[in-house]
Amino acid sequence: MDEKFDCIIVGAGVAGLSAAMMLARANMKFLLIEKGEFPGSKNVSGGVLWGNDLAKLVPNYWEEDAGWDRFINHRRLTFLDEESSFSIDFKSSHFNEAPYTGVVVLRSKFDRWLAEKVEEAIAESDFAMDSFIAPNILVEEILMEDGKAVGIRTGEEKFFADSIIIAEGVNNLLTRQVGLQDKYVPADHMLTGVKEIIRFDQNVLEDRFQLNGNSGMSNEFVGFATNGIEGGGFLYTNKDTISLGLVLGLKDLREKEQAPYDVLNHFKKHPVIADMIRGGEVVEYSAHIVSSGDKRVMPEKLYKAGLVICGEAANLLMNAGKAIQGMDYAMRSGILAAEAITKAKEKGDFGEEAMKAYQTALEDSYIMKDINNFQDAVHLLHDPVMTQKVPNLICDFGRNFFSINNEPTPKSRTMLRGAIKRHASYWELFKLGIKGGKAL
């Protein structure tokens, strides 16, 4: 195939598929390359896709019972100690209206469905016979000429294009090859996510988690969940399964000589979690490296002449305590990458300045505004006081506050003082409060 494309996209995850959808609609001739057997075949992760960009890509997606499992109308943050839980719980019918602000997806299913939508957009474009999704291909090299990306090499074959979108995921070998990412990323900036998919009878699942129709719940956990390892836990309700897992600091795991799966088993033995998963059948286990959300791990430049980087390859992820955001960042960055390349095509200029427009748009978007504004919150969530002492203190207070012992009941402030004395200090909490006030 000697014909040159307008764009080659490397990686058919959320970022790559979103870019492809926009390029197809803009009548661009492109090649989307995926190393897996089909889009989603190698992506075992999942979770909540936040925001409403999906409605931009697939209008009225909520009318299809295909790529997504449930919409989120129930949010819960749970603090755990060894035997108790204390939750901040919010549920609202406000979230029942489409387009939803959060949908639960299993990526192997969602990516394949979104790829079908891209194929439909290709069929309706001017390049129905010239644009392709090409699976089972591993891109080994980005071809550069005079500092400009001109194509890709896979084995002995080369494909050429005016522009390249790198959406290869967190193992960003190509991003490093073109010199936009340091060859070594410190372990203290990276996390490992471990997850089990646990199946239930659908009626049992809906009764247990108080779901109605396609409604769903997301639950984050802090404290006992990680057995003293930096990180936190999560639970998302799918159609007839739940996704239960942890996100753990790689450096902390190594220094404390713990295995991710052992920490997950520890989490599952907590009495509250054990009640949640009782009677379920584990049908899948997966692990995935993710960024901690620390801006310092991001490449300073996300572009070169003829090339841009988006999604996890750019380490676009953040957890500031409100939600774990990654798929929505990938989707928006893929959209912005495609828009920048479409404008470059219109001007006939794919030089570095034209590609810089992508990073400018990214900086102006909610992604980088939130990443910049909430870096202190990201760091705060990894503070041992926040992940260990605070959950113990809160659960201790909760046990005393909700216990009725047929004895004189102390005032709440007395209970709180006792919990602070047993688990922390006023000075630690004062410093945490100051940090929290600045961070949030």
N, C-alpha and C positions, 0 to 999 in steps of 0.2 A: 504494500500500500504506500505509494510514493506521494499521494496527494497530501497537501498540508492542511491542517485544521486551524480554525480560529483559536481553539483552546483545547488543551489536554488537561483533564482533571485526574489526579492520582488519589484514589480512595473513594469508595462508594458508601461511606458512612453518612451521618446526618449532614455534615458540612458539604461533602462532595455532591450528594444527591440534591441538596438545596441549590447549590450553584448550578448544577445541570438543569434543573427545572427552569431557573431564570434564563439560562442561555438558550434553551429550547424555545422558550416563549419570545425571546429576542431575535429568533431566526439566526442563531449562530451555529456554525458547524463545529461540533466538538466530539471528543473521544473521552469517555469516562472509564477508567481502568480500575478494576477491583481484583485483588489477589485471591479472594475466596471464590468458592464455587458459584456463589450468587451473592448479591448484596445482603449483608446480614448473617451470612453463613459462618463468619469468623468473629462476629460481634455478639458475645454472650451477655453483655451488660444490659442494663435497663434502668427504669426508674421513672421519674416524672419529667415530662417535657413541659416547661413552664412558658407562659406568655401566649400570644395569639399569632405568631408568625406562621404557624401551620395553616391557619385559615387563609393566609396570603398565598401559600403554595398550593393548597388543595381546598378551594372554596367549598363550604358545606361538607367538610370531611366528617362532621358529626352525624351526618345522615347515613354514613357507611359503617357497617359493623365489620371492620376489616383490620386496619393497621394499629388501632389503639384498643386498650382494654377497658379502662374506666376513666371518668373525669373526677377530679379531686374537689370535694366539698367539705372535707373534714381534715383539719390539721391538728397535729398533736406533738408537743415537745415533752419528753419524759426524762426525769432525773432518777437514776437508780443508785441505791446502795446495795449491800449484800442480800437484803431480804425484802426491800420495800421499793415502791415507785411513787413519784409525785409528778403529776402531769399538768401542763398548761394546755388546755383543750379548747379548740374553736371549730364550730360547725355552723354553716350558714346556707340557707336556700339561695342566697345571692349568687353563689357559685354554680347553681344548677342551670344557668342560662348559657346557651351557645352563642358565640364561640367561647369555649371554656378557657379559663386561665391556667389550667394545668391538666394534662392527661397522662395516665400511666401507660407506659409502653414496654414491651419486651422487644429488644432490638432485632433479634433474628426475624421476628414477624414484622415489625414496623419498617425496617429498612427494605425488606423485600416488597412490601406493599407500596412504599414511596417510590421504589425503583419502577414498579409497574405504572405509576402515575407519570414518571419521567418518560417512560416509553410512549405513553399516550400523547404527551406533549411533543415528543419528537415526531410522531406520526402526523401531527397537525401542523408541523413547521415546514418551511421551505426546503429543509434538508432531511426529509424523512428517510432517504436512502443513503445519506452521507454521515449522519451522526450515529454514534453507537455507544452502548454499554458493553464493555468487554471484560468478562470475568476470567478467573483462572490465569491471571497474568501478574507477574511480579516485576515491578519497575526497579531496576538495579541502578540506574543513573539518570540524573538530569543532564542533558547535553547543553553545554555552554559554549558560546562563541563571542569573543571580545566582551566578556562580562555580561552577556545577555543570554537568558534561557531560550533555547530554540527547539527543544524537543526532549524525548526520553529514549532510553535504551532498555530493552527487555531481552535478555539473552543475546542473540546475534542480530535481533531486529531493532530498527530505529524508526521512530515516528516523530514527525515534525509539526510544529504549531507556532503561531504568533505569540501565544501566551501559555503559561502553565499555572494551574492551581494545585498547590500541594495541600492535600487534606488526608494525609497518611495516618493520622492518629498520634498517640503519645510517644510511640517508639519512632521518633522522628529522624530516621537515618538520612533521608533525602534532604531534610532541612539542615542537617549538619554538613552533608556533602557539599551543599552550595555555600556554606560558610555563614549561615544566619543563626546558628545555635552552637554554643560551646560543645565540644566533644564530650565533656563530662558534666553532668548535672548532679550536684551534691544530694546525697540520700535524704538529708534533712528537709529538702524541698519537695520530696516525692512521697506518695502514699500508695498503699496497696488496698484495693477493694476486694473483699471476699464475700461471696453471696451464695445462698441456696434458694432454689425455687421449690416451694413446698405446696403440694397439691391437696385440695380438699374437695369434698362434694360441694357444689356451688351454693346450695341452700345453706349448708353448714357455715361456709365462709361468710355469706351475706348476713346470717343471723349473728354470728360471733362478732363481726365488726360493724354491725348496724348499718348495712348498706341497703340501698333501695334502687332497683333497676341497674343503671350503669354508674351509679355514684361510687366513689372510692375514698380511701383514707391514706394519708402519708403520716408516718410517725418517726421522729428522730429521737435518739437516745444518747444521754450523756452520763458518764460515771462508770458503774460496775460493768457495763457492757464490754469494755475493752480490757478488763483485768489489769488496769494500771498502765496500759499502753496508750500513747498519744493517739487520739482519734475519737470516733463515735459510731453509733449504730443507726440502722434504718429499717423500716418495714413499709412496704407498699403493697396494696391490694390489687391484684390482677383479676382477670375474669373468674377463674376457678383455682388460682394459686396465689401465694404471696411471695414477694421477694424479701428475704430477710438477710441482713448482712452487716458488715463493719467496714469502715475505712480507717486504716491503721498506718501510723508513721513507720516508714521503712527503717530509719535510723534507730528508732526506739525499739522496734522488734529485734533488730540485730544486737543492740547493746544489752537487752534483757533476755536474749536467747530464747525467744518464744516464736512458735510457728503460727501463721495466720489461722490455719484451720483449728488449732487447739484453742486459740482465743475465741473463735466462733462457737466452738462447742461449750466453752465456759459461759458465753453469753446465753446460749440456748437453755442452760441449766437454771438460770435465774427463775424463781417461782412465777413471776409475772409473765416472762417470755414462754416458759413451759406451758402455762395455761393457754396462751395465744396459739401455740403450734400443736397442741394436743390433738392426736388423731390424724395429723397431716402426714403425707408421704413425700420425702425428699426425692425429687425427680431430676435435679440438676445442681451441680456445684461449679462455680467459676471464680476466677481471680483475675484482676485487671489493675495495671499500674495507672495511677492518675496523679495529676499535679496537686499540690497542697493549696493552690490558689494564691500563693505568694508571688507578687508581681516580679520579684527578683529572678524568678526562673524563666520568665518570658523572654524571647528574643527581643532585642531593642528595635531591630528592623524586621518587618514582616513582608518585605518586598525587595526585589531586584528588578532590573530591566527584564520585562517579559515574564515576571513571576511574582506570585503572592502566596502567602501561607495562611490557612484558616483552621478553625476548630481546635482539636486537641493537639495538633502539630504545633500550634502557637501557644499551647498551654493555657488556653482560655477556659478557666474553671474557677468557681468561687463558692465557698461556704462561709457566709458571714453570720450564721446562726438562724437565719430566716428560712433558707432552703439550700439544698445542694444544686447549684446551677452549672450545667455543662452542655447538655444537649441544646438548650435554647441559645447559648452562646455560639455553638457550632452552626446552628441553623441560620442565625442572623449574620454571622461572619461569612458563611457561604453565599448568602444573598448579596451582601455588600461586595464580596469578591467578584461575583458575576456582573454586578452593576458597574463596577470600575472597569472591567474588561470590555463590557459592551460599549461604554463611552470611549474607551481607547480604540476600539474597532471603528467607531463612527469617525474619529479623528485621524485614523490611520497611523497612530503613534502608540507603540507599546514600550516606550523607553522608561527609564527609572522614574522620571517625574510623573508619567501617566500612571504607573503602578503605585506610586506614593499616595495617589488619591484614595486608594483602598484603605491604607492605614489612617489617613485623615478622617475618612468616613467612620472608621472603627473608633477612633478617639472621640468623635462627636456622638457616637451611639451610646445607648444605656450600658453596653458591655464595659467599655473602658471607664466610663464615668463611675459606675458602681465599683469596679475593681480598684480604681484610684481612691474613691471616697471611703471604702470599707476595708482597706488594708489593715488598719489597727484592729478591726473586729476579727479578721482572719487570724492575726497573731494572738488575740485574746482567747480565741476558742482553743488554742493549743497550749495555753498556760495551765500547768498542773493544778493550780488552785481552782481553776474553773472546771477542769475535767475530773478532779478527784475530791477535793475538800468541799466544794460547794454542793455537789450532789449528796454527799454524806450528811452535810449540815441540813439541807432542805428536807431530806427523808427523815432525819432524826426529829426535826421540828414537827413534821407531819405526823409521825407516830404519837408524839405527845399531844398534839393539838386534837387529833381525832380519837384519842383513847378516853373512855369513860370508865373510871375505876371505883365509883362510889366513895370517893375521897374528895376532900377539898381540892378544887381545880385552880391551879396557878394561873395568873394572868398570861396572856399570849407573849407579852414582852419578856416575862420571866422564862418561859419555855424557850424563846429565841435566844436569850442570853446564855442559857444552859447549853443549847446546841452549838452556839459559837464557841463557847469555852471548850467543849469536847472535841471540836473538829477543826477549828481555825483560830484566828485572832481578829480583834477589831481592826488592827492595823492592816492585816492582809485584805480584809473586806473593804476597808477604806480605799486602799490602793486599787483594788479591783473595781470599785465603784467609779473612781476617777477615770480609770482606763475605759470602763464601759460607757461612761458619759461622753467621752471624747470619740470613742469608736462608733457608737450607734446614733 
